[in-house]
Each structure stands twice: as structure tokens, then as C-alpha cells.
Amino acid sequence: MSLDQAGPDVVTAFAEKYKINYPLVMGDDDVAAAFGGMSVVPTTFLIDRAGKIRDRKEGSEEVEVYEKKILAVLK
């Protein structure tokens, strides 16, 4: 989810540049509040197939560490 105030065109260009291969959506303050608020960019949520938030990560994290969390949710 992007909260970019410049709008979806900027987000689309970013996704194309970095070859993001998963769905991105635009959010607003109400959506951010529904997720418990976001004070850091990036904030990443790992959401399972049932829609439950399984992990919340603020800032960056090593790929290998986060990949283990993703694989655990996919099992």
C-alpha cells in the first residue's frame, strides 16, 4: 500500500522501475489508521491468506531474514 501524496502515477512508475511483481494499492490516512497507524516509511505488513496481519516491520530488514518470515507464513 502506498501513501504517496503524489498519486498513483508515481507509484506505478516506481513499481515498473523496480520490477515489483505483486499488487500495490493506494491508501489514505483512514486506511493507515485501520492498520494501527504508520509512523515510519517503509512499514511492511505480512498478511496471510486469511487476511490476518502476521508481521509488521518498520524500516528495512535483511532480505534473508524477512524471506524466512514469509516462508513460515506460506507453510
PANU-31813 format. One record per atom (N, C-alpha, C): residue number from 1; residue in one letter; atom name; y, x, z. Coordinates in steps of 0.1 Angstrom, whole numbers, padded with zeros to 4 digits, always signed. Last residue first. Example, Ala and Ser with C-alpha at 12.3 -4.5 7.8 and 13.67 -1.06 7.14 Angstrom:
BEGIN
  num  residu  atome  north   east     up
    2       S      N  -0022  +0128  +0071
    2       S     CA  -0011  +0137  +0071
    2       S      C  +0000  +0129  +0079
    1       A      N  -0057  +0132  +0078
    1       A     CA  -0045  +0123  +0078
    1       A      C  -0033  +0132  +0078
END
This chain:
BEGIN
  num  residu  atome  north   east     up
   75       K      N  -0217  +0037  +0047
   75       K     CA  -0232  +0036  +0051
   75       K      C  -0235  +0022  +0055
   74       L      N  -0190  +0038  +0046
   74       L     CA  -0197  +0033  +0034
   74       L      C  -0212  +0031  +0037
   73       V      N  -0182  +0050  +0069
   73       V     CA  -0179  +0035  +0067
   73       V      C  -0187  +0030  +0056
   72       A      N  -0189  +0076  +0064
   72       A     CA  -0195  +0069  +0075
   72       A      C  -0193  +0054  +0074
   71       L      N  -0173  +0083  +0042
   71       L     CA  -0187  +0081  +0040
   71       L      C  -0194  +0074  +0051
   70       I      N  -0148  +0083  +0056
   70       I     CA  -0151  +0074  +0045
   70       I      C  -0166  +0072  +0043
   69       K      N  -0152  +0105  +0073
   69       K     CA  -0149  +0092  +0079
   69       K      C  -0152  +0081  +0068
   68       K      N  -0156  +0126  +0055
   68       K     CA  -0167  +0122  +0064
   68       K      C  -0165  +0108  +0070
   67       E      N  -0131  +0127  +0043
   67       E     CA  -0142  +0122  +0035
   67       E      C  -0154  +0119  +0044
   66       Y      N  -0115  +0137  +0063
   66       Y     CA  -0114  +0123  +0060
   66       Y      C  -0125  +0118  +0052
   65       V      N  -0125  +0164  +0062
   65       V     CA  -0125  +0156  +0075
   65       V      C  -0125  +0141  +0072
   64       E      N  -0119  +0172  +0036
   64       E     CA  -0133  +0172  +0041
   64       E      C  -0135  +0164  +0054
   63       V      N  -0091  +0171  +0035
   63       V     CA  -0099  +0162  +0027
   63       V      C  -0114  +0161  +0033
   62       E      N  -0072  +0171  +0065
   62       E     CA  -0080  +0178  +0055
   62       E      C  -0090  +0169  +0048
   61       E      N  -0044  +0150  +0065
   61       E     CA  -0056  +0154  +0072
   61       E      C  -0064  +0161  +0061
   60       S      N  -0010  +0139  +0072
   60       S     CA  -0021  +0144  +0064
   60       S      C  -0033  +0148  +0072
   59       G      N  +0001  +0108  +0088
   59       G     CA  +0003  +0122  +0082
   59       G      C  -0009  +0126  +0074
   58       E      N  -0022  +0089  +0106
   58       E     CA  -0007  +0092  +0103
   58       E      C  -0006  +0106  +0099
   57       K      N  -0047  +0068  +0100
   57       K     CA  -0044  +0082  +0100
   57       K      C  -0029  +0083  +0097
   56       R      N  -0071  +0047  +0113
   56       R     CA  -0057  +0047  +0110
   56       R      C  -0053  +0062  +0111
   55       D      N  -0101  +0030  +0106
   55       D     CA  -0094  +0042  +0109
   55       D      C  -0080  +0041  +0105
   54       R      N  -0109  +0004  +0101
   54       R     CA  -0119  +0013  +0108
   54       R      C  -0113  +0026  +0112
   53       I      N  -0101  -0029  +0099
   53       I     CA  -0095  -0015  +0099
   53       I      C  -0104  -0006  +0107
   52       K      N  -0121  -0051  +0080
   52       K     CA  -0117  -0045  +0094
   52       K      C  -0112  -0031  +0092
   51       G      N  -0130  -0061  +0057
   51       G     CA  -0116  -0062  +0059
   51       G      C  -0112  -0057  +0073
   50       A      N  -0156  -0056  +0050
   50       A     CA  -0153  -0069  +0057
   50       A      C  -0139  -0071  +0060
   49       R      N  -0156  -0031  +0041
   49       R     CA  -0158  -0042  +0031
   49       R      C  -0155  -0055  +0037
   48       D      N  -0129  -0014  +0060
   48       D     CA  -0143  -0016  +0055
   48       D      C  -0144  -0028  +0046
   47       I      N  -0102  +0007  +0055
   47       I     CA  -0106  -0007  +0057
   47       I      C  -0120  -0009  +0051
   46       L      N  -0082  +0031  +0067
   46       L     CA  -0095  +0030  +0061
   46       L      C  -0101  +0016  +0065
   45       F      N  -0049  +0037  +0061
   45       F     CA  -0058  +0029  +0067
   45       F      C  -0071  +0029  +0060
   44       T      N  -0024  +0061  +0065
   44       T     CA  -0035  +0057  +0057
   44       T      C  -0044  +0049  +0066
   43       T      N  +0009  +0068  +0061
   43       T     CA  +0000  +0063  +0071
   43       T      C  -0012  +0057  +0062
   42       P      N  +0028  +0097  +0051
   42       P     CA  +0020  +0086  +0049
   42       P      C  +0012  +0081  +0061
   41       V      N  +0051  +0084  +0073
   41       V     CA  +0047  +0083  +0059
   41       V      C  +0041  +0097  +0056
   40       V      N  +0053  +0066  +0103
   40       V     CA  +0051  +0079  +0096
   40       V      C  +0046  +0076  +0082
   39       S      N  +0053  +0042  +0114
   39       S     CA  +0065  +0050  +0117
   39       S      C  +0064  +0063  +0110
   38       M      N  +0044  +0010  +0109
   38       M     CA  +0042  +0023  +0104
   38       M      C  +0054  +0031  +0106
   37       G      N  +0026  -0018  +0123
   37       G     CA  +0038  -0010  +0121
   37       G      C  +0034  +0004  +0115
   36       G      N  +0003  -0033  +0123
   36       G     CA  +0007  -0026  +0136
   36       G      C  +0019  -0017  +0134
   35       F      N  +0000  -0047  +0100
   35       F     CA  -0009  -0036  +0102
   35       F      C  -0005  -0028  +0115
   34       A      N  +0021  -0064  +0101
   34       A     CA  +0008  -0070  +0103
   34       A      C  -0003  -0059  +0105
   33       A      N  +0042  -0047  +0095
   33       A     CA  +0041  -0052  +0109
   33       A      C  +0027  -0058  +0111
   32       A      N  +0038  -0044  +0068
   32       A     CA  +0037  -0033  +0076
   32       A      C  +0035  -0037  +0091
   31       V      N  +0044  -0070  +0060
   31       V     CA  +0030  -0065  +0058
   31       V      C  +0028  -0053  +0067
   30       D      N  +0071  -0071  +0066
   30       D     CA  +0062  -0081  +0072
   30       D      C  +0048  -0076  +0071
   29       D      N  +0082  -0051  +0050
   29       D     CA  +0083  -0049  +0064
   29       D      C  +0073  -0059  +0071
   28       D      N  +0059  -0049  +0022
   28       D     CA  +0072  -0050  +0028
   28       D      C  +0071  -0049  +0043
   27       G      N  +0040  -0034  -0005
   27       G     CA  +0042  -0041  +0007
   27       G      C  +0056  -0042  +0011
   26       M      N  +0021  -0033  -0035
   26       M     CA  +0034  -0032  -0028
   26       M      C  +0034  -0040  -0016
   25       V      N  -0010  -0016  -0039
   25       V     CA  -0002  -0028  -0038
   25       V      C  +0011  -0025  -0032
   24       L      N  -0035  +0000  -0058
   24       L     CA  -0023  +0001  -0050
   24       L      C  -0016  -0012  -0050
   23       P      N  -0070  +0007  -0062
   23       P     CA  -0059  -0002  -0063
   23       P      C  -0047  +0001  -0053
   22       Y      N  -0077  +0041  -0074
   22       Y     CA  -0080  +0029  -0066
   22       Y      C  -0068  +0020  -0066
   21       N      N  -0072  +0065  -0086
   21       N     CA  -0082  +0057  -0092
   21       N      C  -0086  +0045  -0083
   20       I      N  -0045  +0085  -0094
   20       I     CA  -0051  +0077  -0084
   20       I      C  -0060  +0066  -0090
   19       K      N  -0033  +0106  -0108
   19       K     CA  -0046  +0101  -0112
   19       K      C  -0053  +0093  -0101
   18       Y      N  -0007  +0114  -0104
   18       Y     CA  -0017  +0120  -0096
   18       Y      C  -0031  +0114  -0098
   17       K      N  +0006  +0099  -0124
   17       K     CA  +0008  +0114  -0124
   17       K      C  -0004  +0120  -0115
   16       E      N  -0001  +0073  -0118
   16       E     CA  -0006  +0079  -0131
   16       E      C  -0005  +0094  -0130
   15       A      N  +0011  +0070  -0093
   15       A     CA  -0003  +0068  -0094
   15       A      C  -0009  +0074  -0107
   14       F      N  +0038  +0074  -0101
   14       F     CA  +0032  +0083  -0091
   14       F      C  +0017  +0082  -0092
   13       A      N  +0042  +0051  -0117
   13       A     CA  +0044  +0065  -0123
   13       A      C  +0037  +0075  -0114
   12       T      N  +0038  +0031  -0098
   12       T     CA  +0029  +0032  -0110
   12       T      C  +0030  +0046  -0116
   11       V      N  +0060  +0036  -0081
   11       V     CA  +0046  +0037  -0076
   11       V      C  +0036  +0038  -0087
   10       V      N  +0081  +0030  -0098
   10       V     CA  +0080  +0043  -0092
   10       V      C  +0066  +0046  -0087
    9       D      N  +0076  +0003  -0103
    9       D     CA  +0076  +0013  -0114
    9       D      C  +0075  +0027  -0109
    8       P      N  +0079  -0011  -0078
    8       P     CA  +0066  -0008  -0084
    8       P      C  +0066  +0002  -0095
    7       G      N  +0106  +0004  -0058
    7       G     CA  +0099  -0006  -0066
    7       G      C  +0086  -0002  -0072
    6       A      N  +0121  +0018  -0040
    6       A     CA  +0124  +0019  -0054
    6       A      C  +0116  +0010  -0063
    5       Q      N  +0109  +0016  -0016
    5       Q     CA  +0120  +0007  -0019
    5       Q      C  +0125  +0007  -0033
    4       D      N  +0076  +0017  -0009
    4       D     CA  +0086  +0024  -0016
    4       D      C  +0097  +0014  -0020
    3       L      N  +0053  +0011  +0005
    3       L     CA  +0066  +0005  +0010
    3       L      C  +0078  +0011  +0003
    2       S      N  +0021  +0006  -0009
    2       S     CA  +0034  +0013  -0009
    2       S      C  +0045  +0005  -0004
    1       M      N  -0012  +0009  +0000
    1       M     CA  +0000  +0000  +0000
    1       M      C  +0012  +0009  +0000
END
